[in-house]
Amino acid sequence: MFKVSARAFPRRSPIFSSKCFASTLTLIETNGSKISPASLSTLNAASKLNQPITCLVLGSDAKKISESEFKNLELSSSNLKISKILYNENSNFDHLLAENISNILTNLINDSKNDITHFFANSSSIGKNIIPRVAALLDVQPISDIINIKDSKTFIRPIYAGNAIATVESSDKLILSTIRSSAFSQISSDSSINNSIVIEELPINDSDITSNNDNKITWVSESLTKSERPDLSSAKVVVSGGRGLKSKENFDKLIDPLAKALNAAVGASRAAVDAGFVDNSLQVGQTGKVIAPDLYFAIGISGAIQHLAGMKDSKTIVAINKLEDEPIYKIADYGLVGDLFEILPELTEKISALKK
Ligand SMILES: Cc1cc2nc3c(=O)[nH]c(=O)nc-3n(C[C@H](O)[C@H](O)[C@H](O)COP(=O)(O)OP(=O)(O)OC[C@H]3O[C@@H](n4cnc5c(N)ncnc54)[C@H](O)[C@@H]3O)c2cc1C
């Protein structure tokens, strides 16, 4: 791992020359009636700028979420200063399409009374869609996939699939960024805390929603894989299987029970996905999900660089592989060299017994 410094290409700054009360606008994604785990991480990232945060909540339940979900949030180690929540209840925002909300965001950011100097969104399919479009409309250089914040102008982000880390300093007056949620812990909720936050409705006309879209883009449908297991992106424990499992039947028979015993999410290498052992939404790596759980099991996975790009920041890594010189052992904290077909049934049985 090495460090490089790069300067974001300076572009003409579209807004304010001087600011008295800088503020960070944060786009909140929701899961039904809750703030999404990734947005709780993005709020943590926003808190590192040590300036007031304005949260934007959009969708059918926006008012309910704004009134119930923010007041008990706390961050033990740092300053969380949510000063305002702006909401708009409109089912058009249940699926945050960049085409529908870019003009709204642009107007909000350009409104000088809001004093917005930073706009953060999750590094999710939603944030990755919205930030570039808004950045283009405002003519600023977005900084994507931030994993750390040095100061209000200087950010750390991975490049070359995580094989190098760039320190990026922006000269723009407005910073637009996506935040990699696995790099920031989620702020938590504590019912003994009762933050006083201004909650305001953000008036939005239907013409604002369609003006950037011309009705060319509409939400059609989504197909979500239903699983009893925790969500792979935010799980604290992940059990991943690779080509070493040899078949879908083995994967289901050996990985799922271990994941169940550990209350873990299931992940997989690309080779396991390509072989049809599991759905590709479970792929971990450069072209899959980038995660950093507390505990990651790599089972029958060799540790190709593209797989490591998705899990190497896990706090503790356990590898089970029959070959002791596989690359996965170079980053593993614990290694069990042996035949997974013998090890896994015994491991699952022992963990299940401990939990009884
Ligand atoms: C552009 C690009 C993007 C990619 N993106 C990703 C990505 O996002 N995620 C990803 O995972 N890969 C990605 N890959 C593929 C990557 O290069 C590897 O091919 C893949 O990760 C290998 O998966 P694997 O470790 O399961 O399989 P293998 O490399 O075949 O490893 C199987 C392992 O199982 C072990 N094994 C076999 N039998 C047993 C047994 N009985 N007991 C114990 N151990 C056993 C073997 O020793 C071996 O280490 C990408 C490749 C490219 C080119």
The ligand as an SDF file (V2000), in Angstrom:
LIG
                    3D

 53 58  0  0  0  0  0  0  0  0999 V2000
  -11.6320   -6.9990  -13.7550 C   0  0  0  0  0  0  0  0  0  0  0  0
  -11.8040   -8.0900  -12.7450 C   0  0  0  0  0  0  0  0  0  0  0  0
  -12.6510   -7.8680  -11.6830 C   0  0  0  0  0  0  0  0  0  0  0  0
  -12.8190   -8.8700  -10.7090 C   0  0  0  0  0  0  0  0  0  0  0  0
  -13.6370   -8.6370   -9.6330 N   0  0  0  0  0  0  0  0  0  0  0  0
  -13.7180   -9.5590   -8.6570 C   0  0  0  0  0  0  0  0  0  0  0  0
  -14.5030   -9.3200   -7.4960 C   0  0  0  0  0  0  0  0  0  0  0  0
  -15.1580   -8.2910   -7.3510 O   0  0  0  0  0  0  0  0  0  0  0  0
  -14.5200  -10.2820   -6.5410 N   0  0  0  0  0  0  0  0  0  0  0  0
  -13.8160  -11.4550   -6.6400 C   0  0  0  0  0  0  0  0  0  0  0  0
  -13.9030  -12.2850   -5.7180 O   0  0  0  0  0  0  0  0  0  0  0  0
  -13.1070  -11.6930   -7.7440 N   0  0  0  0  0  0  0  0  0  0  0  0
  -13.0380  -10.7980   -8.7620 C   0  0  0  0  0  0  0  0  0  0  0  0
  -12.3270  -11.0880   -9.8760 N   0  0  0  0  0  0  0  0  0  0  0  0
  -11.8400  -12.4700  -10.0760 C   0  0  0  0  0  0  0  0  0  0  0  0
  -10.5720  -12.7660   -9.3130 C   0  0  0  0  0  0  0  0  0  0  0  0
   -9.4630  -12.4170  -10.1160 O   0  0  0  0  0  0  0  0  0  0  0  0
  -10.4830  -14.2810   -8.9780 C   0  0  0  0  0  0  0  0  0  0  0  0
  -10.5950  -15.0160  -10.1630 O   0  0  0  0  0  0  0  0  0  0  0  0
  -11.5500  -14.7710   -8.0150 C   0  0  0  0  0  0  0  0  0  0  0  0
  -11.5760  -13.9290   -6.8800 O   0  0  0  0  0  0  0  0  0  0  0  0
  -11.2050  -16.1830   -7.5860 C   0  0  0  0  0  0  0  0  0  0  0  0
  -12.2190  -16.6720   -6.7560 O   0  0  0  0  0  0  0  0  0  0  0  0
  -11.9030  -17.8480   -5.7280 P   0  0  0  0  0  0  0  0  0  0  0  0
  -10.8570  -17.4090   -4.7820 O   0  0  0  0  0  0  0  0  0  0  0  0
  -13.2170  -18.2990   -5.1840 O   0  0  0  0  0  0  0  0  0  0  0  0
  -11.3920  -19.0070   -6.6850 O   0  0  0  0  0  0  0  0  0  0  0  0
   -9.9320  -19.6240   -6.8210 P   0  0  0  0  0  0  0  0  0  0  0  0
   -8.9380  -18.5790   -7.0970 O   0  0  0  0  0  0  0  0  0  0  0  0
  -10.0840  -20.7280   -7.8060 O   0  0  0  0  0  0  0  0  0  0  0  0
   -9.6240  -20.2080   -5.3840 O   0  0  0  0  0  0  0  0  0  0  0  0
  -10.2710  -21.3190   -4.8400 C   0  0  0  0  0  0  0  0  0  0  0  0
   -9.5800  -21.6080   -3.5280 C   0  0  0  0  0  0  0  0  0  0  0  0
  -10.2270  -22.6840   -2.8680 O   0  0  0  0  0  0  0  0  0  0  0  0
   -9.2350  -23.4680   -2.2390 C   0  0  0  0  0  0  0  0  0  0  0  0
   -9.7890  -24.8220   -2.0600 N   0  0  0  0  0  0  0  0  0  0  0  0
  -10.1510  -25.6930   -3.0280 C   0  0  0  0  0  0  0  0  0  0  0  0
  -10.6600  -26.8070   -2.4670 N   0  0  0  0  0  0  0  0  0  0  0  0
  -10.5920  -26.6390   -1.1220 C   0  0  0  0  0  0  0  0  0  0  0  0
  -10.9330  -27.4610   -0.0050 C   0  0  0  0  0  0  0  0  0  0  0  0
  -11.4740  -28.6620   -0.1780 N   0  0  0  0  0  0  0  0  0  0  0  0
  -10.7440  -26.9770    1.2410 N   0  0  0  0  0  0  0  0  0  0  0  0
  -10.1770  -25.7310    1.4420 C   0  0  0  0  0  0  0  0  0  0  0  0
   -9.8190  -24.9240    0.4090 N   0  0  0  0  0  0  0  0  0  0  0  0
  -10.0390  -25.3630   -0.8590 C   0  0  0  0  0  0  0  0  0  0  0  0
   -8.0540  -23.4460   -3.2060 C   0  0  0  0  0  0  0  0  0  0  0  0
   -6.8520  -23.7490   -2.5290 O   0  0  0  0  0  0  0  0  0  0  0  0
   -8.1100  -22.0170   -3.7080 C   0  0  0  0  0  0  0  0  0  0  0  0
   -7.3080  -21.1800   -2.9020 O   0  0  0  0  0  0  0  0  0  0  0  0
  -12.1320  -10.1180  -10.8480 C   0  0  0  0  0  0  0  0  0  0  0  0
  -11.2920  -10.3100  -11.9330 C   0  0  0  0  0  0  0  0  0  0  0  0
  -11.1260   -9.3080  -12.8630 C   0  0  0  0  0  0  0  0  0  0  0  0
  -10.2020   -9.5500  -14.0200 C   0  0  0  0  0  0  0  0  0  0  0  0
  1  2  1  0
  2  3  1  0
  2 52  2  0
  3  4  2  0
  4  5  1  0
  4 50  1  0
  5  6  2  0
  6  7  1  0
  6 13  1  0
  7  8  2  0
  7  9  1  0
  9 10  1  0
 10 11  2  0
 10 12  1  0
 12 13  2  0
 13 14  1  0
 14 15  1  0
 14 50  1  0
 15 16  1  0
 16 17  1  0
 16 18  1  0
 18 19  1  0
 18 20  1  0
 20 21  1  0
 20 22  1  0
 22 23  1  0
 23 24  1  0
 24 25  2  0
 24 26  1  0
 24 27  1  0
 27 28  1  0
 28 29  2  0
 28 30  1  0
 28 31  1  0
 31 32  1  0
 32 33  1  0
 33 34  1  0
 33 48  1  0
 34 35  1  0
 35 36  1  0
 35 46  1  0
 36 37  1  0
 36 45  1  0
 37 38  2  0
 38 39  1  0
 39 40  1  0
 39 45  2  0
 40 41  1  0
 40 42  2  0
 42 43  1  0
 43 44  2  0
 44 45  1  0
 46 47  1  0
 46 48  1  0
 48 49  1  0
 50 51  2  0
 51 52  1  0
 52 53  1  0
M  END
$$$$
